[in-house]
Amino acid sequence: FILRDEAFMTVRPISSLGLPFSVSTSFRPRRSLYQARRSFHTTPRTPRFSTLRVGTPTTTLKALGISTCSSWDCKSISLPRIFSPRRIKTAAMAQSNIVNQLAQRVEGLSLDGLAQKYPTAHPEINPLDLYRAHLSDVLSKISGVETSVIYPVVMWTQSLDKGDFVVAVPALRIKGKKADVLAQEWAEKFPEDDPLFNKPVLSGHFMSFFVKGEPLIESIVPLVRKAGKDFGQNRFNGLRDPKDLSSGKKRIIVEFSSPNVAKPFHAGHLRSTIIGSFIANLYEANGWDVVRMNYLGDWGKQYGLLALAYERNGNEEELNKNPIDHLFKLYVQINAEMSAEKEAIEQQKKEGKDVSALEA
């Protein structure tokens, strides 16, 4: 499953992100490239404190006796796992040697130097940050533009057939030449023997870049083995300041599974429960402080109608025998009576009769 919404967030999950169900995948060369690329780049773009409402009123998985078992542990919906900055740092250090082997393919590129130059890049967790940094370095040498300007412009493509990275030249705001002319010049100067990228493909002022599969797969496979169940999770994304592990987490509220408890539940009510849990797990995998909210509406119009229905037609024996079924029948009955009463009032209005007493 891929959840994609540029206005809200970009999510490229795989099965290890802690979904409420498991996804089995094979590791064929092309598919592994797809997973490698998609799994690392999960970039929420919401404010520090956000609220997300999911779907229509539903019931909770917990109420139905269903647990949400993520790939790292089994937990209830309301108990997110806590990851400390020390855990993030320890896991990152354990994987840095693998990424160092990839960095050694590029002359003059090291993880220490990359960390100083690109503070928000974390190649020890996301090796594709190393690709992005290297591409920024190459384009900087070709164009004369500072790497700090180029790096934010190196973006993901909408689909893999359009490349792995794309650079929209107008976003660099270079004056004096047309963007498509600059793109053509830079594409011609791009080195044929680059260790990580093929020559760019042009589409007007867009430069699309395809990574070379062999070095990526050679680094991803051991990284998956090393990271284990934490593979694909980038908890730096959830920090208020990605440069400072002590800055604390950003917070998001995911409000879902808020049922109308005057009606019985059925399989269709699971939809927003699953979607809400899915989204909450994705944010947790990216280091956010996730608050799952569940509102049970046990007051208001529905309960007023139900109380009136029981007062008129309730049966204590039937209630004790099968409470949900009996109350639902009463709820349906009172709604039918109310609809009939509304129609009668409307008809009397059309006939010019005084209905103020009926509407009171």
N, C-alpha and C positions, 0 to 999 in steps of 0.2 A: 504494500500500500504506500502511495506517495501523497502526502497532503501538501498542496502548493497554493499559496495566496500571497503574492508579492506585496499587497497593501498591508498585510498583517504579519506574515512570517513566511519563511522558506524552510520547509521540513523535508528532509530526504532520509527516511528511516529504513533500517533493516530489522531483522527479527530480534537482534540483541538489544533493542532500545527499551525493552520492558513493556511489551504489549500484553493485552489480556489473553493472548493466544500465541502459539508458536508458529513460525513460518519456516518451512524446510526448503533449503536451497542447495543446488549443486554448484560446484566451483569450476565450471567450464571457463576457458580463457576469456572469451568475450564477456560472458556474464559476470565473471569475477571483476573485470574492469568496471562494469556498470555498478556492481555493488561497492567496489572500492571507492569509486567516485561519489556515489550517492550517500554512502553511509556516514561519511565524515562531516559533510557540510550541512549542519543544522543551525540556522541562524535566526532566532526569534528577533523580531523588530518591534516589540511592544514597549510601552513606557515602563518605568521602574515598578509602578504598581498598576496592574491592569485587571480588568474583569472580563471574563469570557463566558457567555451563556451559550449552552449547547442544546439545540433541539427543543422538543415539546416536553411537557411534564411526563415523567416516567417514574418507575420504581428503581430502587438500588439493587446492585448485584448482591450486596450483603443481605438485603431483605429476602432475596430469592434463594439464599444459601449458596451463592456462587462466589468463589474467591478470585481475585485477580493475581495470577502468578506470573511475575516478571521473570526475565532470564537470570536475574541475580538472586531473587528470593521470592517467597510467597507472602503476600501482604494484603491487608484489607484496604479498601479504597481510601480510607481516611488516615492512613499511617505511612507517609512517605519515608523513604530511607534517607538518612542524613549522611552527607559526604563532607568530610572536613577538608580544609585547604591542605593539610598534611597528606591526606590520602591522595588528593589530586596530584600533588607534587611528587609523591613516592611512585605512583603509577607512571607518571610522565618520565621520571628518571630511568625507570626500569625499561622503558621502550626507546630511549634516546639512542642507544647503541645501534639498534636496527636502522633507524632513520639516518644515523651518521654514515652508514654504509652507502645509502642512497646519495647523501650529500657529497661523498668522496668521488662520485662520478663527474662532478662539476668542479672545475678548477677554481680555487679561491673561495669556495663556498663551505662554510662551517656553521654548526648550530649556534655556537657562541656569537659569531659575527652576525648571524641572521637575527638572533634575539635582540641584539643592540640596535640593529637597523630597522627591524619591524617588530615593535613591542607587542603588537596584538597577534602575531603569528605564533602558533604552537605546533611545529612540525613533529615534535615527539608524540603528540596525540593525533594530529591530523597531518600526515605526510604531504597532502596536497597543498598545504601552506608553503612547503618548501618549493613546490613547482611554481606556485604563484609568485613567490619572492624571486626565484630565478628568472622567471619571465619578465618581471619588473626590472631586474638588473639588465637583462639583454636589451629590452626596449629603451631603457635609459641611455645605454651606450650608443644605440642607433640614433635616437632622437635628440639627445641632449637635455631631455626633461628629467627633473628630479624624481628619484624612485618613490619619494613620499607622495608625489602627485600621481604617479602611475599606479601604484599598488592598490589604492581604493577603486580604481577604474577597471581592474582586471576582474571580470565578473563571470559567474556561471552562465552557461547557455540555457535556453529554454528546453532543448532536447539534445540528446547525444549525437544525432545525425548532423547537428550544426556545430559540433566541436565540443571540447571540454571547457575551454575558457574563451571569452570574447572580450575584445576591447573596442569600445565605441570612441573613435578618435575625437569627435567633437567634444566629448566630455573632458578632454584635456585642455580645452580652451586655448589652443595655439592660434595666434593671429598671423596674418600675412600669406597663408596658403590655404587652399580648400582642403577639407578633411579627407576627401577621397584621393586627392593627389598625395597627401602625406602618407596615407595608408599604403598606397602603391609603392612609394619610395621605401618605406620601412620594410615592407614585405620582401622587396628585392634585396635589401641589405641583411635580412635575417639569415644567420649562419646555417648552411646546409647540414653541417655535422653537429648540430646541437645535441647534447646527450639526452635531453629530456623531452624535446618537442620536435615535431615535424614542421616544415615550412608552413606559414599561415595561409589560410584560404580567405580570399577577399570577397566581400559583398557590399559594394559601395564604400562607405566609410567605416564599415565593420571589419575587424580582423579576427577570424576564428582560428583557434589553436587546438590541435589534437596532440595529446600526450603520447609518447612512445610506450607501448604496452609492456614490453619486457622488463624495464627497470621498475615500473610501478608494481607489477605482479610480484617481482622478486622481493620487494619490500613489504607488500601488503600481506602475503602469506605468513611470513614469520611474525609479523606484527599481530595478526589475528591469533596465532598460536600463543604469543606472549601475553596479549591483553586478555584473552579468554572471554569471559562473560561481559567484561567491560568494553569490548571492542565496539567502536562506533559512537561512543559517548564522549562529548567534549564539554566538560563542566566549566570551562573558562567562559563559555557563552553566557552563563547565568550570573557572572560576577558584575557588580555595579561598575567596577573598574577592572577590565581584563588585565591591566598591568600590575594590579595589587591584589594578591590572594586574600588579604585581610579586609578588603573593602566590603565584604558581605554580599549576600545574594539579592538579586532582583526578585520581586514577588509578583505572582499572578494568581488571581482567583478564578477557578473554573467552576461555574455553577451549572450543575446538571442533575438529572434524576429528581425532579421536583414534581411528584405525582399529584393528581387529583384523587385524593383518597376516598372520595365518595363513589368511585367507580372501581370495578375489578381490574386487575392487571392481566395482560396477555403477552404473548411472545413479541408482538410489535412494540411494546413499551421498552424493550431492551435496547432499541436502536440508539437513542441519545445517551443511554448509560454507557454503552460500548464506545461511542464516539467521544464522550466526555472523558472516560478513563483513558482512552487512546491518547488524546491531546495532553492530558495531565501527565501521563507517563513520558511522553516526548519531552515536555518541558523539564521534568525531573532529570531526565537523561542529559539535559543540557545545563544542569546545575541551578535551575531556578528554585526558589522557595514556593512550592505549589500549595495553595489552599483549596481543598475540594469542599464546595458548599452544597448542601442538600436541604431544601426547604420543603417541609411537609405542610400543605395548606389544610389545617384542621379547623378552620373557622371561615366565615363569610357566607356567600349566597348558597353554595352547595349544601353546607351544613344546616342553614336555616330551612331550606327546602326539605332536607332529610328529616329534620326534627318535626316539621309540620306534617310530613307524610306519615311518620310513625305515630304522631298524635291522632291522625285521622284513621289510619288503616293498619297500624302496627299490630303484630301478634307476638306476644312474649314467648310462646311455645316454639313458633317458627324461628324466632330470633335465636333462642338457645340451641336449636337443632342445627341451623346453618346460617350464622349471622351475616356473612358477606352476601350470600345469595338473596336472603330476605331483604336486606337493606338496599341491594341493587334493584330489586323488583319494585320496592317502594319509591326509589329515586326515579325510575323510569315512569312509574305511574303518576307521580306528582308533576313531573315535567309535561306529561301528556295532558293532564288536567289544566296546567298553567297555560299551555298553548291553546287549548280549546277556549279557555276563559278570555285570553287575549283576542282571539278571533271574534268571539261574541261581542266584546267591547268595541272592536273596530267596526263591526257591522252596525251596532247601535249608533256609533258616531256618524256613519254614512247616512243613517236614517234621521239624523238630526236630534237624537234623544240625548238627555243629560246623563252622562256617565261619571260625573265627578265622585259620586258615592262609591262606585265600583273601583275607581282608580285610587281612592284614598287609602 
